[in-house]
Amino acid sequence: MARHPFRIVATAAAASAPTDLVVSGSAFGAGTHPTTESCLEALAALAPLDGLRVLDLGSGSGILGIAAIRLGARRALCADVNPEAVAAARANGVANGVDDRLEHRLAGAADLAGAGPFDLVVANIGGELLLDDAARIAPLARAGGRLLLSGLLREWADDLEAAYERLGCAVLERRLPGAFCTVLLERR
């Protein structure tokens, strides 16, 4: 059972509360993967996100950027290297009525160097990218900002934390959803 306030529905017609997230089922998931659930739980624990500027890196369906806006974020940038994911995130933003607060880019971490800094960076992506691109991802958060990273197998959690600690981040929390890890860090 999810430990976050959101209910994921497939159509806008099924949405009846501000915590309902409309996510059309697609190749990018319907919001029920353990890493997505873990990120939603962590976002809810950080709320309110009032006024924050959020990056949803590897946004897929855009669910985490949309959830951040529902939790009070001022704006969210949804970035993904897959054009179909960008289109899906855009459509889900419209379906959720938050498209005016979402920006979409066909981009990876290397393409976003000038887009930040962000108050909160959420990256639920293939774990190897979290390690390989650590030097590009960490600076996307402002000093004092947070990074919420997920998608890496749990046995790599220590390596993930060490990589970001070397880049000036401090571990605030580790979650272990299923076979994966989710790590919340603060950039110093």
N, CA, C and O of each residue as an XYZ file, in Angstrom:
752
protein
N       0.846     -1.184      0.000
C       0.000      0.000      0.000
C       0.886      1.240      0.000
O       1.867      1.317      0.740
N       0.535      2.192     -0.825
C       1.307      3.429     -0.958
C       1.223      4.255      0.322
O       0.179      4.337      0.970
N       2.356      4.864      0.662
C       2.393      5.751      1.828
C       2.590      7.183      1.361
O       3.463      7.899      1.850
N       1.769      7.582      0.416
C       1.763      8.956     -0.064
C       0.309      9.356     -0.285
O      -0.566      8.491     -0.332
N       0.038     10.644     -0.420
C      -1.351     11.085     -0.495
C      -1.991     10.960     -1.873
O      -3.159     11.311     -2.034
N      -1.261     10.471     -2.865
C      -1.754     10.492     -4.230
C      -2.538      9.249     -4.603
O      -2.272      8.148     -4.121
N      -3.504      9.457     -5.467
C      -4.235      8.369     -6.105
C      -3.991      8.534     -7.594
O      -4.238      9.604     -8.152
N      -3.515      7.496     -8.233
C      -3.193      7.567     -9.652
C      -4.377      7.043    -10.438
O      -4.835      5.919    -10.229
N      -4.869      7.880    -11.350
C      -6.029      7.530    -12.164
C      -5.652      7.645    -13.638
O      -4.692      8.331    -13.990
N      -6.411      6.973    -14.491
C      -6.066      6.909    -15.916
C      -6.658      8.045    -16.747
O      -6.145      8.345    -17.824
N      -7.730      8.682    -16.267
C      -8.358      9.749    -17.046
C      -8.727     10.924    -16.158
O      -8.912     10.776    -14.950
N      -8.830     12.084    -16.769
C      -9.235     13.277    -16.025
C     -10.645     13.108    -15.464
O     -10.958     13.646    -14.402
N     -11.501     12.358    -16.174
C     -12.860     12.132    -15.699
C     -12.874     11.358    -14.384
O     -13.801     11.502    -13.586
N     -11.855     10.546    -14.159
C     -11.783      9.760    -12.918
C     -11.198     10.553    -11.756
O     -11.280     10.124    -10.605
N     -10.610     11.703    -12.052
C      -9.993     12.526    -11.003
C     -11.072     13.297    -10.256
O     -11.926     13.944    -10.862
N     -11.019     13.216     -8.920
C     -12.034     13.904     -8.125
C     -11.450     14.703     -6.965
O     -12.183     15.375     -6.240
N     -10.129     14.631     -6.787
C      -9.500     15.332     -5.663
C      -8.174     15.929     -6.115
O      -7.587     15.457     -7.089
N      -7.691     16.962     -5.420
C      -6.410     17.568     -5.790
C      -5.230     16.603     -5.719
O      -4.196     16.838     -6.344
N      -5.380     15.530     -4.968
C      -4.283     14.564     -4.853
C      -4.372     13.450     -5.899
O      -3.557     12.528     -5.892
N      -5.349     13.532     -6.790
C      -5.437     12.573     -7.893
C      -4.460     12.990     -8.979
O      -4.433     14.151     -9.386
N      -3.663     12.049     -9.444
C      -2.721     12.293    -10.526
C      -3.186     11.511    -11.742
O      -3.310     10.287    -11.694
N      -3.442     12.221    -12.832
C      -3.859     11.576    -14.065
C      -2.604     11.181    -14.827
O      -1.828     12.037    -15.252
N      -2.412      9.876    -14.996
C      -1.258      9.360    -15.724
C      -1.766      8.284    -16.668
O      -2.200      7.211    -16.252
N      -1.697      8.606    -17.948
C      -2.142      7.600    -18.914
C      -1.106      6.490    -18.962
O       0.097      6.751    -18.985
N      -1.575      5.259    -18.976
C      -0.668      4.116    -19.056
C       0.132      4.183    -20.345
O      -0.428      4.406    -21.418
N       1.408      3.995    -20.244
C       2.268      4.071    -21.422
C       3.530      3.269    -21.149
O       3.674      2.622    -20.112
N       4.425      3.333    -22.102
C       5.716      2.660    -21.938
C       6.496      3.268    -20.780
O       7.482      2.684    -20.330
N       6.076      4.424    -20.292
C       6.799      5.124    -19.230
C       6.195      4.851    -17.866
O       6.538      5.509    -16.883
N       5.304      3.889    -17.809
C       4.753      3.472    -16.537
C       3.487      4.218    -16.163
O       3.136      5.240    -16.753
N       2.826      3.681    -15.181
C       1.582      4.276    -14.693
C       1.727      4.730    -13.252
O       0.730      4.916    -12.555
N       2.978      4.914    -12.793
C       3.203      5.446    -11.459
C       3.228      4.421    -10.353
O       3.233      4.789     -9.178
N       3.243      3.142    -10.690
C       3.178      2.116     -9.654
C       4.496      1.369     -9.450
O       4.561      0.471     -8.611
N       5.535      1.714    -10.190
C       6.835      1.050     -9.990
C       7.346      1.401     -8.588
O       7.122      2.515     -8.116
N       8.029      0.467     -7.918
C       8.515      0.751     -6.557
C       9.359      2.026     -6.452
O       9.283      2.720     -5.438
N      10.156      2.350     -7.467
C      10.969      3.564     -7.370
C      10.100      4.813     -7.483
O      10.367      5.815     -6.820
N       9.068      4.761     -8.315
C       8.150      5.903     -8.436
C       7.378      6.079     -7.134
O       7.250      7.193     -6.627
N       6.870      4.984     -6.599
C       6.153      5.045     -5.318
C       7.055      5.630     -4.228
O       6.621      6.469     -3.438
N       8.298      5.186     -4.193
C       9.247      5.679     -3.193
C       9.497      7.178     -3.360
O       9.570      7.910     -2.373
N       9.625      7.628     -4.595
C       9.826      9.063     -4.845
C       8.596      9.870     -4.448
O       8.721     10.954     -3.877
N       7.405      9.345     -4.749
C       6.176     10.039     -4.340
C       6.100     10.139     -2.814
O       5.710     11.177     -2.280
N       6.468      9.075     -2.121
C       6.480      9.093     -0.653
C       7.472     10.135     -0.137
O       7.160     10.892      0.782
N       8.662     10.172     -0.728
C       9.680     11.131     -0.288
C       9.243     12.568     -0.576
O       9.452     13.458      0.248
N       8.640     12.794     -1.739
C       8.136     14.139     -2.056
C       7.079     14.561     -1.046
O       7.095     15.692     -0.560
N       6.164     13.659     -0.732
C       5.111     13.975      0.235
C       5.712     14.292      1.603
O       5.214     15.166      2.312
N       6.772     13.589      1.972
C       7.426     13.839      3.260
C       8.127     15.198      3.280
O       8.279     15.803      4.341
N       8.554     15.677      2.110
C       9.215     16.985      2.022
C       8.217     18.136      1.987
O       8.590     19.283      2.234
N       6.966     17.849      1.688
C       5.952     18.889      1.522
C       5.753     19.680      2.818
O       5.933     19.152      3.915
N       5.382     20.949      2.673
C       5.022     21.602      1.426
C       6.262     22.038      0.631
O       7.300     22.379      1.198
N       6.119     22.015     -0.676
C       7.208     22.421     -1.565
C       6.975     23.847     -2.064
O       7.404     24.212     -3.158
N       6.297     24.637     -1.255
C       5.852     25.970     -1.641
C       6.952     26.814     -2.279
O       7.998     27.072     -1.683
N       6.677     27.231     -3.508
C       7.554     28.150     -4.215
C       8.800     27.539     -4.826
O       9.584     28.258     -5.444
N       9.010     26.246     -4.677
C      10.247     25.634     -5.167
C      10.247     25.482     -6.684
O       9.199     25.344     -7.316
N      11.440     25.510     -7.243
C      11.666     25.209     -8.649
C      12.253     23.798     -8.692
O      13.291     23.531     -8.087
N      11.576     22.898     -9.415
C      11.891     21.474     -9.396
C      12.325     21.009    -10.786
O      11.780     21.444    -11.800
N      13.304     20.130    -10.809
C      13.702     19.435    -12.036
C      13.308     17.973    -11.892
O      13.705     17.308    -10.935
N      12.524     17.473    -12.845
C      12.191     16.050    -12.936
C      13.040     15.508    -14.083
O      12.643     15.570    -15.247
N      14.205     14.980    -13.741
C      15.178     14.504    -14.727
C      14.882     13.052    -15.073
O      14.793     12.198    -14.191
N      14.731     12.780    -16.369
C      14.288     11.453    -16.790
C      12.814     11.311    -16.474
O      12.377     10.309    -15.907
N      12.054     12.327    -16.848
C      10.679     12.479    -16.373
C       9.717     11.391    -16.814
O       8.712     11.164    -16.141
N       9.986     10.715    -17.911
C       9.042      9.691    -18.358
C       7.656     10.276    -18.508
O       7.446     11.159    -19.340
N       6.708      9.806    -17.722
C       5.323     10.282    -17.791
C       5.135     11.677    -17.199
O       4.088     12.293    -17.399
N       6.132     12.183    -16.475
C       6.027     13.489    -15.824
C       5.378     13.429    -14.455
O       5.132     14.471    -13.848
N       5.095     12.237    -13.955
C       4.344     12.093    -12.709
C       5.018     12.790    -11.531
O       4.330     13.373    -10.693
N       6.344     12.742    -11.449
C       7.010     13.328    -10.279
C       7.009     14.852    -10.351
O       6.870     15.515     -9.324
N       7.161     15.410    -11.534
C       7.054     16.865    -11.685
C       5.647     17.342    -11.375
O       5.462     18.363    -10.714
N       4.656     16.601    -11.855
C       3.257     16.944    -11.593
C       2.960     16.841    -10.096
O       2.306     17.716     -9.530
N       3.436     15.784     -9.464
C       3.230     15.626     -8.019
C       3.876     16.774     -7.245
O       3.296     17.278     -6.284
N       5.074     17.188     -7.662
C       5.747     18.301     -6.981
C       4.912     19.574     -7.069
O       4.824     20.324     -6.097
N       4.305     19.821     -8.213
C       3.444     21.000     -8.352
C       2.227     20.864     -7.442
O       1.821     21.828     -6.793
N       1.654     19.679     -7.397
C       0.495     19.464     -6.522
C       0.868     19.669     -5.051
O       0.008     19.987     -4.230
N       2.146     19.489     -4.721
C       2.616     19.680     -3.347
C       3.114     21.108     -3.102
O       3.680     21.399     -2.049
N       2.899     22.001     -4.084
C       3.193     23.410     -3.877
C       4.342     23.995     -4.669
O       4.576     25.201     -4.593
N       5.069     23.189     -5.426
C       6.182     23.741     -6.214
C       5.662     24.809     -7.167
O       4.564     24.696     -7.712
N       6.460     25.831     -7.354
C       6.090     26.936     -8.230
C       6.125     26.510     -9.686
O       5.202     26.789    -10.451
N       7.223     25.817    -10.068
C       7.424     25.371    -11.445
C       8.198     24.066    -11.432
O       8.918     23.758    -10.482
N       8.035     23.304    -12.508
C       8.816     22.080    -12.675
C       9.245     21.964    -14.133
O       8.467     22.211    -15.054
N      10.485     21.587    -14.310
C      11.021     21.286    -15.631
C      11.080     19.775    -15.748
O      11.761     19.118    -14.961
N      10.372     19.214    -16.728
C      10.407     17.784    -17.013
C      11.348     17.583    -18.188
O      11.097     18.087    -19.282
N      12.426     16.853    -17.968
C      13.428     16.623    -19.012
C      13.612     15.129    -19.215
O      13.711     14.363    -18.257
N      13.656     14.730    -20.476
C      13.873     13.333    -20.807
C      14.568     13.269    -22.161
O      14.392     14.153    -22.999
N      15.358     12.221    -22.371
C      16.080     12.062    -23.643
C      15.220     11.371    -24.699
O      15.629     11.274    -25.856
N      14.049     10.895    -24.322
C      13.153     10.208    -25.242
C      12.038     11.165    -25.675
O      11.278     11.638    -24.830
N      11.927     11.459    -26.979
C      10.876     12.382    -27.430
C       9.465     11.908    -27.076
O       8.585     12.731    -26.824
N       9.243     10.596    -27.056
C       7.923     10.088    -26.689
C       7.621     10.349    -25.214
O       6.472     10.596    -24.848
N       8.644     10.297    -24.374
C       8.461     10.613    -22.958
C       8.115     12.095    -22.788
O       7.242     12.444    -21.994
N       8.792     12.950    -23.523
C       8.498     14.388    -23.446
C       7.045     14.637    -23.840
O       6.340     15.403    -23.183
N       6.600     13.984    -24.919
C       5.204     14.136    -25.356
C       4.239     13.598    -24.299
O       3.204     14.213    -24.041
N       4.567     12.453    -23.682
C       3.703     11.878    -22.646
C       3.622     12.800    -21.426
O       2.538     13.008    -20.880
N       4.752     13.346    -21.001
C       4.761     14.255    -19.849
C       3.950     15.512    -20.153
O       3.217     16.008    -19.298
N       4.086     16.017    -21.365
C       3.316     17.209    -21.764
C       1.817     16.902    -21.707
O       1.042     17.683    -21.154
N       1.409     15.759    -22.281
C      -0.008     15.378    -22.278
C      -0.522     15.170    -20.857
O      -1.643     15.569    -20.545
N       0.278     14.553    -19.995
C      -0.146     14.352    -18.611
C      -0.236     15.675    -17.856
O      -1.096     15.831    -16.990
N       0.636     16.624    -18.169
C       0.536     17.947    -17.557
C      -0.778     18.623    -17.904
O      -1.423     19.227    -17.047
N      -1.173     18.516    -19.176
C      -2.458     19.067    -19.612
C      -3.602     18.347    -18.909
O      -4.520     18.988    -18.398
N      -3.552     17.022    -18.879
C      -4.625     16.234    -18.253
C      -4.781     16.562    -16.773
O      -5.874     16.440    -16.220
N      -3.695     16.979    -16.130
C      -3.725     17.323    -14.703
C      -3.982     18.800    -14.456
O      -4.075     19.229    -13.305
N      -4.097     19.578    -15.517
C      -4.381     21.011    -15.371
C      -3.233     21.821    -14.804
O      -3.452     22.886    -14.226
N      -1.996     21.326    -14.964
C      -0.832     22.043    -14.431
C       0.170     22.407    -15.522
O       1.309     22.769    -15.229
N      -0.258     22.311    -16.784
C       0.656     22.547    -17.897
C       1.229     23.958    -17.907
O       2.296     24.176    -18.481
N       0.560     24.911    -17.296
C       1.076     26.282    -17.249
C       2.252     26.418    -16.276
O       2.944     27.436    -16.283
N       2.479     25.413    -15.449
C       3.587     25.456    -14.486
C       4.665     24.430    -14.795
O       5.634     24.289    -14.049
N       4.488     23.709    -15.911
C       5.467     22.719    -16.355
C       6.176     23.210    -17.604
O       5.572     23.832    -18.478
N       7.451     22.925    -17.671
C       8.237     23.150    -18.881
C       8.755     21.778    -19.285
O       9.024     20.936    -18.428
N       8.894     21.553    -20.576
C       9.338     20.254    -21.072
C      10.537     20.445    -21.985
O      10.562     21.348    -22.821
N      11.527     19.583    -21.813
C      12.710     19.626    -22.670
C      13.151     18.227    -23.043
O      13.099     17.297    -22.238
N      13.585     18.103    -24.282
C      14.242     16.890    -24.747
C      15.701     17.071    -24.352
O      16.470     17.714    -25.066
N      16.081     16.500    -23.210
C      17.407     16.767    -22.653
C      17.771     15.750    -21.586
O      16.913     15.163    -20.927
N      19.085     15.563    -21.440
C      19.648     14.798    -20.334
C      20.402     15.747    -19.429
O      20.393     16.956    -19.655
N      21.049     15.224    -18.416
C      21.765     16.055    -17.447
C      22.805     16.946    -18.127
O      22.952     18.110    -17.754
N      23.516     16.428    -19.102
C      24.568     17.204    -19.773
C      24.003     18.410    -20.513
O      24.711     19.398    -20.712
N      22.742     18.343    -20.923
C      22.111     19.427    -21.679
C      21.517     20.507    -20.786
O      21.054     21.532    -21.288
N      21.519     20.301    -19.490
C      20.806     21.199    -18.574
C      21.729     22.079    -17.737
O      21.272     22.727    -16.794
N      23.004     22.112    -18.062
C      23.974     22.857    -17.245
C      23.541     24.299    -16.994
O      23.751     24.797    -15.888
N      22.958     24.981    -17.948
C      22.565     26.371    -17.771
C      21.137     26.557    -17.293
O      20.701     27.690    -17.087
N      20.400     25.471    -17.111
C      18.979     25.561    -16.750
C      18.748     25.757    -15.261
O      17.688     26.235    -14.858
N      19.714     25.397    -14.446
C      19.560     25.452    -12.990
C      20.042     26.771    -12.450
O      20.214     27.728    -13.204
N      20.260     26.833    -11.173
C      20.096     25.719    -10.241
C      18.645     25.556     -9.812
O      17.848     26.491     -9.885
N      18.324     24.362     -9.369
C      16.979     24.023     -8.930
C      16.981     23.841     -7.413
O      17.996     23.491     -6.810
N      15.818     24.088     -6.820
C      15.658     23.869     -5.380
C      15.601     22.383     -5.061
O      16.039     21.943     -3.998
N      15.050     21.609     -6.010
C      14.895     20.171     -5.834
C      15.084     19.492     -7.183
O      14.427     19.838     -8.164
N      15.987     18.524     -7.218
C      16.206     17.707     -8.407
C      15.717     16.304     -8.088
O      16.187     15.676     -7.139
N      14.773     15.816     -8.882
C      14.271     14.459     -8.747
C      14.726     13.693     -9.978
O      14.417     14.088    -11.103
N      15.450     12.613     -9.780
C      15.926     11.794    -10.894
C      15.636     10.331    -10.597
O      16.342      9.687     -9.821
N      14.596      9.823    -11.221
C      14.231      8.406    -11.100
C      14.568      7.790    -12.454
O      13.707      7.631    -13.319
N      15.838      7.451    -12.611
C      16.352      7.020    -13.914
C      17.188      5.756    -13.749
O      17.463      5.314    -12.634
N      17.584      5.187    -14.884
C      18.445      4.013    -14.837
C      19.630      4.267    -13.934
O      20.357      5.245    -14.105
N      19.821      3.390    -12.979
C      20.821      3.588    -11.936
C      22.211      3.916    -12.414
O      22.893      4.745    -11.811
N      22.650      3.275    -13.500
C      23.997      3.560    -13.977
C      24.145      5.025    -14.370
O      25.231      5.590    -14.240
N      23.075      5.647    -14.846
C      23.136      7.072    -15.182
C      23.318      7.930    -13.939
O      23.995      8.957    -13.982
N      22.714      7.507    -12.832
C      22.886      8.258    -11.584
C      24.350      8.287    -11.172
O      24.827      9.291    -10.641
N      25.063      7.201    -11.410
C      26.495      7.139    -11.091
C      27.333      7.811    -12.161
O      28.183      8.645    -11.851
N      27.099      7.453    -13.433
C      27.909      7.994    -14.532
C      27.768      9.498    -14.676
O      28.736     10.175    -15.024
N      26.587     10.035    -14.417
C      26.337     11.463    -14.587
C      26.319     12.240    -13.275
O      25.842     13.374    -13.239
N      26.828     11.653    -12.207
C      26.792     12.319    -10.897
C      27.386     13.724    -10.956
O      26.834     14.653    -10.367
N      28.494     13.888    -11.654
C      29.153     15.202    -11.726
C      28.328     16.216    -12.514
O      28.556     17.420    -12.398
N      27.381     15.746    -13.307
C      26.477     16.649    -14.039
C      25.179     16.873    -13.273
O      24.591     17.952    -13.336
N      24.736     15.844    -12.548
C      23.453     15.932    -11.838
C      23.577     16.764    -10.559
O      22.738     17.632    -10.316
N      24.587     16.525     -9.751
C      24.719     17.222     -8.460
C      24.678     18.748     -8.608
O      23.972     19.398     -7.838
N      25.408     19.354     -9.570
C      25.390     20.819     -9.674
C      24.066     21.408    -10.156
O      23.893     22.627    -10.135
N      23.133     20.567    -10.588
C      21.833     21.085    -11.000
C      21.023     21.575     -9.804
O      20.090     22.362     -9.966
N      21.376     21.113     -8.605
C      20.729     21.585     -7.373
C      21.517     22.770     -6.832
O      22.747     22.781     -6.874
N      20.811     23.750     -6.335
C      21.468     24.910     -5.726
C      22.103     24.490     -4.401
O      21.756     23.448     -3.846
N      23.026     25.297     -3.901
C      23.572     25.059     -2.566
C      22.409     25.091     -1.577
O      21.626     26.041     -1.564
N      22.300     24.072     -0.767
C      21.180     23.943      0.158
C      19.977     23.250     -0.452
O      19.016     22.927      0.246
N      20.034     23.019     -1.773
C      18.951     22.321     -2.454
C      19.051     20.829     -2.230
O      20.034     20.331     -1.680
N      18.038     20.134     -2.655
C      17.990     18.691     -2.423
C      17.955     17.919     -3.728
O      17.509     18.410     -4.764
N      18.445     16.687     -3.636
C      18.415     15.752     -4.753
C      17.724     14.485     -4.271
O      18.088     13.929     -3.235
N      16.746     14.037     -5.009
C      16.028     12.814     -4.717
C      16.326     11.857     -5.865
O      15.832     12.039     -6.978
N      17.129     10.844     -5.591
C      17.641      9.952     -6.624
C      17.106      8.538     -6.426
O      17.122      8.008     -5.315
N      16.630      7.930     -7.519
C      16.113      6.569     -7.446
C      16.293      5.890     -8.791
O      16.472      6.538     -9.822
N      16.239      4.557     -8.751
C      16.354      3.774     -9.965
C      17.535      2.826     -9.957
O      17.693      2.016    -10.870
N      18.353      2.921     -8.946
C      19.547      2.086     -8.830
C      19.241      0.891     -7.934
O      18.511      1.015     -6.951
N      19.794     -0.253     -8.273
C      19.603     -1.433     -7.436
C      20.159     -1.176     -6.038
O      21.164     -0.484     -5.876
N      19.505     -1.731     -5.048
C      19.840     -1.439     -3.643
C      21.270     -1.792     -3.275
O      21.840     -1.157     -2.389
N      21.871     -2.784     -3.926
C      23.253     -3.131     -3.576
C      24.256     -2.061     -3.993
O      25.422     -2.118     -3.602
N      23.815     -1.092     -4.776
C      24.681      0.010     -5.204
C      24.444      1.288     -4.391
O      25.023      2.330     -4.700
N      23.610      1.218     -3.368
C      23.274      2.410     -2.580
C      24.512      3.071     -1.979
O      24.637      4.295     -2.022
N      25.425      2.280     -1.422
C      26.635      2.862     -0.824
C      27.474      3.595     -1.872
O      27.997      4.676     -1.603
N      27.603      3.010     -3.064
C      28.360      3.645     -4.144
C      27.694      4.946     -4.584
O      28.369      5.943     -4.840
N      26.371      4.927     -4.668
C      25.628      6.127     -5.060
C      25.856      7.244     -4.049
O      26.173      8.374     -4.420
N      25.695      6.925     -2.789
C      25.884      7.928     -1.745
C      27.309      8.458     -1.752
O      27.515      9.665     -1.630
N      28.294      7.584     -1.891
C      29.697      8.008     -1.899
C      29.991      8.924     -3.080
O      30.710      9.912     -2.936
N      29.441      8.602     -4.242
C      29.677      9.427     -5.436
C      29.170     10.852     -5.227
O      29.844     11.810     -5.606
N      28.003     10.996     -4.635
C      27.432     12.332     -4.436
C      28.066     13.040     -3.237
O      28.173     14.266     -3.230
N      28.481     12.287     -2.236
C      29.196     12.902     -1.111
C      30.513     13.516     -1.597
O      30.904     14.585     -1.129
N      31.194     12.851     -2.526
C      32.440     13.411     -3.092
C      32.180     14.716     -3.830
O      33.091     15.524     -4.011
N      30.956     14.921     -4.250
C      30.581     16.134     -4.980
C      29.949     17.179     -4.060
O      29.345     18.140     -4.535
N      30.082     16.996     -2.766
C      29.610     17.997     -1.805
C      28.183     17.826     -1.344
O      27.575     18.785     -0.869
N      27.637     16.650     -1.468
C      26.272     16.387     -1.009
C      26.302     15.586      0.290
O      27.232     14.823      0.552
N      25.275     15.779      1.082
C      25.132     15.019      2.335
C      23.885     14.162      2.247
O      22.835     14.627      1.804
N      23.997     12.918      2.666
C      22.861     12.006      2.653
C      21.911     12.372      3.793
O      22.327     12.491      4.946
N      20.646     12.546      3.461
C      19.626     12.834      4.463
C      18.780     11.613      4.779
O      18.332     11.431      5.911
N      18.562     10.768      3.757
C      17.682      9.618      3.961
C      17.937      8.589      2.866
O      18.270      8.931      1.731
N      17.774      7.327      3.232
C      17.848      6.219      2.278
C      16.597      5.376      2.453
O      16.227      5.006      3.567
N      15.956      5.082      1.335
C      14.802      4.186      1.308
C      15.173      2.991      0.443
O      15.957      3.127     -0.497
N      14.629      1.842      0.744
C      14.935      0.635     -0.021
C      13.640     -0.012     -0.523
O      13.167     -0.992      0.052
N      13.069      0.545     -1.604
C      11.839     -0.028     -2.159
C      12.151     -1.255     -3.013
O      12.775     -1.141     -4.067
N      11.725     -2.398     -2.566
C      11.961     -3.627     -3.328
C      13.440     -3.857     -3.556
O      14.229     -3.855     -2.610
N      13.814     -4.054     -4.798
C      15.209     -4.326     -5.153
C      16.010     -3.048     -5.386
O      17.177     -3.115     -5.772
N      15.396     -1.880     -5.155
C      15.999     -0.602     -5.513
C      16.312      0.249     -4.289
O      15.938     -0.082     -3.164
N      17.002      1.344     -4.536
C      17.237      2.321     -3.473
C      16.765      3.694     -3.939
O      16.783      4.003     -5.130
N      16.349      4.495     -2.990
C      16.009      5.887     -3.193
C      16.792      6.664     -2.153
O      16.735      6.352     -0.963
N      17.522      7.675     -2.597
C      18.381      8.423     -1.693
C      18.036      9.912     -1.778
O      17.951     10.475     -2.869
N      17.840     10.534     -0.631
C      17.612     11.974     -0.538
C      18.898     12.612     -0.031
O      19.431     12.214      1.005
N      19.394     13.605     -0.766
C      20.627     14.292     -0.405
C      20.412     15.795     -0.365
O      19.460     16.321     -0.941
N      21.304     16.464      0.317
C      21.329     17.929      0.298
C      22.656     18.368     -0.270
O      23.704     17.858      0.127
N      22.622     19.308     -1.195
C      23.854     19.827     -1.768
C      24.391     20.924     -0.854
O      23.688     21.891     -0.558
N      25.632     20.774     -0.410
C      26.244     21.749      0.507
C      26.887     22.881     -0.251
O      27.449     23.791      0.359
